[in-house]
Amino acid sequence: MYSLLIVEDEYLVRQGIRSLVDFSQFKIGRVSEAENGQLAWDLFQKEPYDIVLTDINMPKLNGIQLAELIKEHTPQTHLVFLTGYDEFNYALSALKLGADDYLLKPFSKSDVEDMLGKIQQKLELSQKTETIQGLVEQPPKEVSELAMAIHERLADSDLTLKSLAQQLGFSPNYLSVLIKKDLGMPFQDYLVQARLKKAKLLLLTSDLKIYEIAWQVGFEDMNYFSQRFKQLVGVTPSQYKKGGRS
């Protein structure tokens, strides 16, 4: 769930925003308020927020100054400014600082919902990109030959310690010791992790059906694949593909 900080010196405006929108529909679970920029900055330093919705003209620390501090501290935070017609030039300056958008007072429920919908899409895209980057293979300078041998056969449902030992010319017992020493875990554990990592990547980056992905990572039975995926990842393959990552 995402977090939102509303920064506005007028109490009724803060409460109006809260009452206008069902934040849960935008996956926002934590909503906080601050009546001035300094208080907002104090809150933000304790626990950063994904979205900051801030007025421009406020006592102690104005919205532009707050935005500069936030962007320096946590660049990925999404900023939206609340502005009146007489502050419009300030809002344009704010956009140059990296703000995502502005809301012109008085704003409606649909204005706030449209803005939050756009930011939710940006947050989900960032999350998906980050997840994909973590899943993409980035081999070390010296790639383990054992790891390569396993990864080359991830789609092979007949891959076992015994068949890999025959392929590499080792006894199963000796290969088992080598794999645990080289890869840090038993063969079967490494194989399952590697297959699920590839499955996650395919779920996020391809249009393959679930059963096709199961085949690509060595599972002949889609139901068993889904069962193992949920057991180890916490959600089903379909839920993971839709963004319900645990």
C-alpha positions, -999 to +999 in steps of 0.1 A: +000+000+000+011+035-007+013+065+016+000+101+012+008+133+031-016+163+028+001+196+035-023+225+038-027+253+064-065+254+060-081+227+081-113+226+060-093+220+028-074+191+044-107+176+056-123+182+023-097+162+005-100+134+030-138+133+026-138+135-012-119+104-020-118+067-011-080+064-010-080+026-008-091+024-044-057+039-053-039+015-029-032+043-005-033+029+031-015+056+051-029+092+050-014+119+072-019+156+075+004+186+082-008+222+087+025+238+075+056+229+056+079+226+086+056+201+103+053+182+070+091+181+067+095+168+102+070+140+095+086+132+062+121+128+077+107+103+102+090+082+075+090+092+038+057+092+018+051+080-017+029+110-025+029+145-011+000+168-018+010+203-007-002+239-007+022+266-019+017+295+004+021+283+040+038+296+072+072+285+084+081+266+052+063+271+019+054+245-006+083+252-030+109+250-002+093+218+011+094+203-024+131+211-027+139+194+006+118+163-003+133+159-038+168+161-023+159+136+004+138+111-015+137+119-053+112+092-061+084+108-040+056+121-062+047+158-056+014+176-064+007+212-057-025+229-046-027+263-061-050+292-067-051+314-098-029+340-082-003+314-075-002+298-109+033+310-118+045+294-086+029+261-097+048+263-130+080+268-111+072+238-089+068+216-120+103+225-130+114+211-096+101+177-105+065+180-093+041+156-110+011+178-113-009+206-097-045+210-087-062+244-093-084+255-064-113+250-062-109+214-073-135+186-076-136+150-066-129+139-101-099+163-102-083+146-072-092+111-084-078+117-119-046+130-103-042+100-079-050+076-107-021+090-128+003+088-099-008+052-090+001+042-126+035+058-122+041+041-088+030+007-102+052+011-133+082+020-110+075-010-089+072-033-119+104-019-134+123-024-101+110-059-098+121-068-134+155-053-129+159-075-098+148-106-118+169-100-149+200-122-149+231-102-141+258-128-140+290-122-120+323-118-137+330-155-132+298-173-139+296-207-122+297-235-147+273-255-125+249-226-124+251-223-162+245-260-166+213-258-145+200-226-161+204-241-196+181-269-187+154-250-167+128-259-193+137-296-190+111-313-168+134-343-166+163-324-150+174-341-119+206-343-099+213-377-114+207-366-150+229-335-145+256-356-129+256-379-160+258-348-183+288-334-164+306-367-157+303-367-120+287-391-095+254-377-080+269-376-045+300-357-056+279-333-077+256-327-047+286-316-026+299-294-054+266-276-059+261-270-022+296-256-019+294-235-051+258-223-051+252-222-013+222-245-012+212-281-022+205-288-059+167-290-056+164-257-037+185-239-063+166-254-091+132-243-077+145-208-070+159-204-105+127-217-121+105-194-101+127-164-108+125-171-145+087-176-142+083-142-124+103-125-152+081-141-179+049-132-160+059-095-160+075-092-194+057-116-217+022-123-230+026-161-225-002-180-210+003-194-175+006-229-188+031-218-214+053-202-187+050-234-166+064-254-196+092-229-201+104-234-165+101-272-164+066-278-150+045-301-172+015-297-148+001-261-147-018-268-115+012-281-097+032-251-110+005-227-097+004-245-063+042-244-059+043-207-070+017-197-044+034-218-017+068-201-022+058-166-035+026-160-015+003-153-045-008-172-076+009-166-109-022-147-122-022-125-091+016-118-095+011-109-132-016-084-122+006-067-097-004-085-065+032-092-054+037-103-019 
